């Protein structure tokens, strides 16, 4: 099938990478395609979203998602994972334990944000925890030497924040909710505000001045935006 990313509402970023802003909670998901492997960054907020993303990925690329990286363990980013049978799932260290014991809390959070009980129950009943836990950095080869870097740069927005660096020109940095463009960054009960500015420093160190930074919510931004958000967070939380 000859289809374009745009037909499915995706924004093509280059380097075999595209992203989509999902409806309702405006959470971003991203696909990174190599010669052999396909990485999906986050999986949506429901099983239905996960199935839709799987269908779109297969239509766009002609093959299945082989790897999943979860940016952080919040319901709007992880509840579609069970739709991707056979994919290897990665998360920041601690994510697996949190998801394994925290399904009911995720369900309650989804319900508080307006998800239907049927969708919340179905997704949390099928909740998938990462098999692979990233403590520092983890390199994935997606074929023909095309390597993406998974980096545990948190804590910050949550206790378990995982970014992905996609090489190329430009470099693409998938930031999760460490960076938000469509509103002020949200600091919930599991945020670690004293470490958040340092996490953004690490993102900037990884990506550099010319990278595209893909936030968890909102439009793609540049290094200047990330740096300004870092400085505002430092003031907000009283850290240097």
C-alpha positions, 0 to 999 in steps of 0.5 A, a space after each residue: 500500500 502506498 500511503 503517506 504519514 500525513 494520511 494518518 495524521 502523523 508528522 514526519 520528522 526525518 531519519 525514518 521518524 514520525 510522530 502523532 499527537 493523539 486526541 483527548 489528552 494530546 499525548 505524543 507517540 513516535 515511530 522510528 523505523 530502521 532497516 530491520 526494526 521498528 521502535 514505537 515511543 509510547 502506546 496511547 491511553 487505551 487498548 483501542 488507541 494501541 490497536 489503531 497505532 499498530 494498524 497505522 504502523 503496519 500500513 505505513 511501514 509494511 511491518 510490525 513494531 518490534 520494540 517499544 520504549 515507554 517514556 514514563 508510567 502515566 496512563 495516557 502513555 502506556 495503556 495501549 502496550 498490550 496491543 503490540 504482541 511480541 514487541 520488546 518493551 523498554 522502560 526506565 529502571 523501576 517502571 516494571 515494578 511500578 506497573 506490576 503493582 500499580 494497575 489499580 492506581 493507573 485505572 483510578 487516574 484514567 477515570 479521574 481524567 474522564 476515561 470510560 470505565 470500560 476502557 480503563 478496566 480493559 487496558 489495566 487488566 491487560 497492562 504490560 510491564 517493560 521486560 527491559 529496564 534502562 538504568 543509564 543508556 541502552 543502544 538499540 540497533 534497528 538494522 544496517 547500523 542505525 542505532 537509537 539511544 534510550 537514555 534514563 535521564 530522570 527522575 523529573 516529571 515522574 520517577 522514571 523518565 526515559 528519552 530516546 535520541 534518534 541520530 541524523 540531520 537533524 537529531 531528534 530527541 523524544 522527550 516524553 513529558 519532561 518537556 511540554 509545549 501545549 501547557 505548563 509542565 505538569 508536576 503530579 505526586 510522583 514528580 521529582 521537582 528538584 531533579 527536573 532541571 537536571 533532566 532537561 540539562 541532560 536532554 540538551 547535552 544529548 541532542 545539542 543546539 540543532 536537534 528537534 525536541 519532541 515533547 510529550 504534549 504539544 508541538 515540536 520545539 528547539 533547544 532554546 525552548 527546552 532551555 527556557 522551560 528548564 529555567 522556568 522549572 528551576 525558578 518554580 521549584 527553587 533549584 539551580 
